[in-house]
Amino acid sequence: MNQESYRMSTSSSASRPDRLTVLAFLADVQTEQVLRDGLGDIVANGMDVRRGTVRTAIQAMAKLPTPEVLIIDISGDDQPLSALGELSDVVEPGVRVLVIGDTDDVDFYRHITRGMGVMEYIFKPITREAVGRHFAPLITRKTVGSDAARGGRVVSLMGARGGVGTTTIAGNLAWYLGVISKRHTVFVESDLHMGSGALLLGGKTGPGLRMALETPDRIDPLFVERAAQPVSERLHVLASEEKLSEPLNYAKGAAQRLIETLRVRYNFVIMDVPFLPMPCNRELLEYSHHRVIVMDPSLASVRDTLRLMGVPNGPWQPQSPTIVLSRQGRPGGLTRKQIEDALKVKIDVVIPDMPKQLNESASFGEPAVTERGPFRQAIIDLGREIGFVGGRDEGGSSPEPTSALGSVANIFKSTKLGGLS
């Protein structure tokens, strides 16, 4: 199918208001839940999710009207390419076909997107981040722009309130990515006066961050190399420790320019950003790919989390923020169910109350994520949420990111552009 015929078919689809927007056939309840969480708020005309395999979809689509978007789960099928070929015989050419599977292979991805017209493919276990980044723009026809696709991934963590553990979580996430998983990572501590991220990671502070935010014309790759202080071979810290009597004279646009420069150098930019009514912090949050809200099991934290959830997404953020519940099980705290009922969303990552381990970690300067246990697993779960999959909890392993196939999509575009044909 050529580009002109694809435009004609999609235009025709738009003129059919009774056409279902999304129809999905999924093999398991976990994938279904993630898909609903990732797409539920953006599907205009509804989403019909059914339990079944690609073979179920073939039988159903022989009788049902073709939706605008068809999501197929091919995991477990012995002959997925043959099944996708059969599916093409029973759907209209203009349908946008998105595929979920269990094959992590670039050649397979290339074959079904370039050769068979599948618009996108992600492999299990899927995450809201992957669904939001790779599927959502193809459903809404609203791309996040090529600027967001090039370079490293920017993640901002903000606490619903002070003292909920945001810096501890952000610092340990950066350590996990940079030291344990060996990805080029920089930790940015946006609190120039009272931030403790560098202290937590055993890194040095310097004047570089303040200079960048006050004089953005100086920001270039060489400046970043000199300003970011090494913690290990692949983990750096960009933080300052300014005098309390000297406020920041922020230059508009400096945060965006800094982020764009850091993304050229690092796979992950992890930022600890207090949500304060300051232009610098607003820009850091706006130009993140993913926002993480950290809360504790208190009523005040629930209230402020609701307020933070209401902040509009930035141009690079197709998905809603990830919610991390810290210190769960603390005496006198709310239960997870009470919090989820109040927020009307699911908690994505839960970190149990572990005061002894975390206090000792902070006192001795050894990140808690180095020890196996519930805290480390929570950080691994958070890594998956922001777009990094570790696969196994192996201290010396070098896991692959979920964006591995997604990044290939930026290079290999479907030659047929429509759905299966």
C-alpha positions in Angstrom: 0.0 0.0 0.0 1.5 3.4 -1.0 1.3 6.6 1.1 -1.5 8.1 -1.0 -3.8 5.2 -0.6 -3.0 5.1 3.1 -4.1 8.7 3.4 -7.3 7.9 1.6 -8.1 4.9 3.7 -7.4 6.7 7.0 -9.5 9.7 5.9 -12.3 7.3 5.1 -11.9 5.8 8.6 -12.2 9.2 10.2 -15.6 9.7 8.5 -17.0 6.6 10.1 -18.0 7.7 13.7 -19.5 4.3 14.5 -16.2 2.5 13.9 -14.5 1.2 17.1 -11.3 3.0 17.9 -9.3 0.1 19.4 -9.9 -3.6 19.4 -7.4 -5.8 21.3 -7.0 -9.5 21.6 -4.7 -10.3 24.5 -3.5 -13.6 26.0 -3.2 -12.7 29.7 -4.7 -10.5 32.4 -1.4 -8.7 33.2 -1.0 -7.5 29.7 -4.6 -6.4 29.6 -4.3 -4.4 32.8 -1.1 -2.6 31.5 -2.8 -1.8 28.2 -5.9 -0.4 29.9 -3.8 1.7 32.2 -1.7 3.0 29.3 -4.4 3.8 26.8 -7.6 4.1 28.8 -7.5 7.9 29.1 -6.7 8.6 25.4 -9.0 6.4 23.4 -11.7 8.7 22.2 -14.4 6.2 21.0 -13.8 3.4 23.4 -11.5 0.3 23.6 -12.8 -3.3 23.4 -10.3 -5.7 25.0 -10.9 -9.4 24.5 -9.1 -12.4 25.9 -7.5 -14.5 23.1 -4.6 -15.2 20.8 -3.9 -14.1 17.2 -5.9 -17.2 16.1 -8.9 -15.9 18.1 -8.5 -12.6 16.3 -8.5 -14.2 12.9 -11.7 -16.0 13.6 -13.4 -12.9 15.1 -12.2 -10.4 12.4 -13.8 -12.6 9.7 -17.2 -11.6 11.1 -16.6 -8.2 12.8 -16.2 -4.7 11.3 -12.5 -3.7 11.2 -11.6 -1.2 13.9 -9.3 1.8 13.4 -6.6 0.2 15.5 -6.2 -3.6 16.0 -3.9 -4.8 18.8 -2.8 -8.4 18.6 -1.0 -10.6 21.1 1.1 -13.2 19.2 3.0 -14.6 22.2 3.1 -18.3 22.4 2.2 -18.9 18.7 4.5 -21.3 16.9 4.1 -19.6 13.5 3.4 -15.9 14.2 4.4 -14.7 10.7 2.0 -17.1 9.1 -0.7 -16.0 11.6 -0.2 -12.4 10.8 -0.4 -13.2 7.1 -3.8 -14.9 7.7 -5.0 -11.9 9.6 -4.3 -9.6 6.7 -6.8 -11.5 4.7 -9.7 -10.7 7.0 -9.1 -7.0 7.9 -9.4 -3.8 5.8 -6.1 -2.5 4.4 -6.3 0.9 6.3 -6.3 -0.6 9.8 -3.4 0.3 12.1 -2.1 -3.0 13.5 0.0 -3.0 16.7 1.5 -6.2 17.9 2.6 -7.5 21.3 4.7 -10.6 21.5 7.4 -12.5 23.4 10.2 -12.4 20.7 13.0 -9.9 21.6 14.7 -9.9 18.2 15.5 -7.0 15.9 15.2 -9.2 12.7 11.7 -10.2 13.7 10.8 -6.6 14.4 12.2 -5.5 11.0 10.4 -8.3 9.2 6.9 -7.6 10.5 7.1 -3.8 10.3 9.0 -3.4 7.0 7.7 -6.5 5.3 4.2 -7.0 6.6 3.0 -3.5 7.4 2.7 -3.8 11.2 3.0 -0.3 12.5 4.6 -1.1 15.9 5.7 -4.0 18.0 6.6 -4.3 21.7 7.7 -7.4 23.6 6.6 -8.7 26.9 6.5 -7.9 29.7 5.0 -4.7 28.5 4.9 -1.5 30.6 2.7 1.6 30.6 5.8 3.5 29.5 6.3 1.4 26.4 2.6 1.4 25.6 2.4 5.2 26.0 5.6 5.9 24.0 5.1 3.4 21.1 1.4 2.7 20.9 -0.3 5.9 22.0 1.0 8.3 19.3 -0.2 5.8 16.6 -3.7 5.7 18.1 -4.1 9.4 18.7 -2.1 10.5 15.6 -0.3 12.9 17.8 3.5 12.3 17.7 5.8 13.6 20.5 8.2 14.8 17.9 11.6 13.6 16.6 13.4 15.6 19.2 12.0 13.3 21.9 13.1 10.2 20.1 16.7 11.1 19.7 19.2 10.8 22.6 18.9 9.6 26.2 15.8 9.3 28.3 14.9 12.0 30.8 13.1 11.0 34.0 12.1 13.5 36.7 11.2 12.4 40.3 9.2 14.7 42.5 7.9 14.2 46.0 4.3 14.9 46.8 5.7 16.4 50.0 9.1 16.9 51.6 10.5 14.0 53.4 8.8 11.2 51.5 12.1 9.8 50.2 12.3 11.2 46.7 16.1 11.9 46.8 16.8 8.4 48.2 14.7 6.7 45.5 16.1 8.9 42.7 19.7 8.4 43.8 19.3 4.6 44.1 17.6 4.5 40.7 20.6 6.3 39.2 23.0 4.0 40.9 21.1 0.9 39.6 21.2 2.2 36.0 24.7 3.6 36.0 26.7 1.2 38.3 24.8 -2.1 38.4 23.4 -2.0 34.9 26.3 -0.1 33.3 24.3 2.5 31.4 25.7 6.0 30.9 23.7 7.9 33.6 23.7 11.3 35.1 21.9 12.3 38.3 20.8 15.9 38.4 20.0 17.5 41.7 17.9 20.6 41.0 17.9 21.9 44.6 21.1 24.0 44.3 21.1 25.0 48.0 19.8 22.0 50.1 20.0 19.0 47.8 21.6 15.9 49.2 21.7 13.7 46.1 25.5 14.1 45.6 26.0 13.3 49.2 24.0 10.1 49.0 26.0 8.9 46.0 29.3 9.9 47.2 29.7 12.5 44.4 31.2 15.9 44.4 29.3 19.2 43.9 30.5 22.1 41.9 29.5 25.4 40.3 28.6 23.9 36.9 24.8 23.4 37.4 24.3 27.0 38.6 26.4 28.3 35.7 24.3 26.3 33.3 21.0 27.6 34.6 22.1 31.2 34.8 24.1 31.4 31.6 22.7 28.8 29.1 24.9 30.2 26.3 27.8 28.4 27.9 26.2 25.0 27.7 27.8 22.6 25.2 29.1 19.0 25.3 32.5 20.1 26.7 30.8 22.1 29.4 28.8 19.1 30.4 31.9 16.9 30.5 33.5 19.3 32.9 30.5 20.0 35.1 29.2 16.5 35.7 31.3 14.9 38.4 32.1 11.2 38.2 30.8 8.7 40.8 31.8 5.6 38.8 32.8 5.0 35.2 29.1 5.3 33.9 27.5 7.3 36.7 28.0 11.1 37.0 26.4 13.7 39.3 25.5 17.3 38.4 24.8 19.1 41.6 25.7 22.3 43.4 25.9 23.4 47.0 25.3 27.2 46.8 25.2 29.7 49.7 21.8 30.1 51.2 22.0 33.8 50.8 22.5 33.7 47.0 19.3 32.9 45.1 19.4 31.5 41.6 19.1 34.0 38.7 17.5 31.6 36.3 17.6 32.3 32.6 14.5 31.2 30.7 15.1 28.2 28.5 18.2 27.1 30.3 16.7 23.9 31.6 15.6 22.8 28.2 19.0 23.5 26.7 20.7 21.6 29.5 18.5 18.6 29.1 19.0 18.5 25.3 22.8 18.6 25.8 22.8 15.9 28.5 20.7 13.6 26.3 23.5 13.5 23.7 26.0 12.2 26.4 23.9 9.9 28.6 21.4 7.1 28.2 19.5 8.2 31.2 19.1 11.6 32.9 17.6 11.1 36.3 16.5 14.3 38.0 15.4 15.0 41.5 13.0 18.0 41.1 11.1 19.5 44.0 7.8 20.7 42.7 8.1 24.4 43.7 6.6 27.3 41.8 9.9 28.2 40.1 10.5 28.5 36.3 13.6 26.3 36.5 11.7 23.4 38.1 8.7 23.8 35.8 10.9 23.5 32.7 12.8 20.5 34.1 9.5 18.7 34.6 8.0 19.8 31.3 10.9 18.5 29.2 11.1 15.1 30.9 10.0 12.0 29.1 8.6 10.5 32.2 7.5 11.9 35.5 7.5 10.0 38.8 5.5 11.1 41.8 6.8 9.8 45.2 4.3 9.8 48.1 4.0 8.3 51.5 0.9 6.8 53.2 -0.4 10.0 54.7 -3.5 12.0 54.0 -1.5 15.1 53.2 0.5 13.2 50.7 -2.6 11.9 49.0 -3.9 15.4 48.6 -0.8 16.7 47.1 -0.4 13.7 44.8 -3.8 14.5 43.4 -2.7 18.0 42.7 0.5 16.9 41.0 -1.4 14.4 38.9 -3.4 17.4 37.6 -0.3 19.1 36.2 -0.5 18.9 32.3 1.9 16.5 30.5 4.8 18.0 28.7 5.4 17.6 25.0 7.5 14.5 25.5 5.2 12.8 27.9 2.6 10.5 26.3 1.8 8.6 29.5 0.5 9.6 32.9 3.0 9.9 35.8 4.2 6.8 37.6 3.1 6.7 41.2 5.5 5.4 43.8 4.2 4.7 47.3 7.1 4.9 49.7 7.2 3.7 53.3 4.2 1.5 52.9 3.3 -0.3 56.2 4.5 2.6 58.4 2.7 2.6 61.7 -0.4 4.8 61.5 -0.2 5.1 57.7 -3.0 4.6 55.2 -3.4 1.3 53.4 -2.6 0.8 49.8 -6.3 0.3 49.0 -7.3 3.4 50.8 -4.8 5.4 48.8 -5.8 3.9 45.5 -9.5 4.5 46.2 -8.6 8.2 46.9 -6.4 8.7 43.9 -8.7 6.6 41.6 -5.5 5.1 40.0 -3.3 2.1 40.8 -0.1 2.5 42.6 2.7 1.5 40.2 5.6 0.8 42.6 5.4 0.1 46.4 8.4 0.5 48.7 8.0 -1.0 52.2 8.8 0.9 55.3 12.5 0.1 55.9 13.9 2.8 58.2 16.8 0.8 59.6 18.2 -0.2 56.2 17.7 3.2 54.5 19.0 5.2 57.5 22.2 3.1 57.6 22.6 3.5 53.9 22.3 7.3 54.1 24.7 7.4 57.1 27.5 5.3 55.5 27.1 6.5 51.9 26.4 3.1 50.5 23.3 3.0 48.2 20.7 0.6 49.5 20.1 -0.8 46.1 23.4 -2.7 46.3 21.8 -5.2 48.7 19.3 -7.7 47.4 15.9 -7.5 48.9 12.5 -5.6 48.7 14.0 -2.2 48.2 16.3 -3.3 45.4 13.3 -5.1 43.7 11.2 -1.9 44.0 14.0 0.1 42.3 14.1 -2.6 39.5 10.4 -2.3 39.1 10.7 1.5 38.9 13.4 1.0 36.2 10.9 -1.0 34.2 8.3 1.7 34.6 10.5 4.4 33.2 11.6 2.3 30.2 14.4 0.0 31.3 14.1 -3.7 31.7 16.6 -5.6 33.8 15.2 -9.0 33.1 16.9 -10.8 36.1 18.2 -9.4 39.4 21.8 -10.0 38.6 24.2 -7.5 40.1 26.8 -7.7 37.3 24.4 -8.1 34.4 23.8 -5.5 31.7 20.1 -5.7 30.9 18.5 -4.4 27.8 16.2 -1.4 27.8 12.6 -1.8 26.7 13.3 0.9 24.0 15.6 -1.5 22.2 13.0 -2.4 19.6 11.4 1.0 19.9 14.6 2.8 18.9 14.8 0.5 15.9 11.4 1.8 14.8 13.0 5.3 14.4 15.3 3.8 11.8 13.2 1.1 10.1 9.8 2.6 9.0 7.1 0.4 7.6 7.2 0.6 3.8 3.5 -0.1 3.5 2.5 2.5 6.2 -1.0 1.2 6.5 -2.0 -1.9 8.4 -1.5 -5.4 7.2 -2.0 -5.7 3.4 
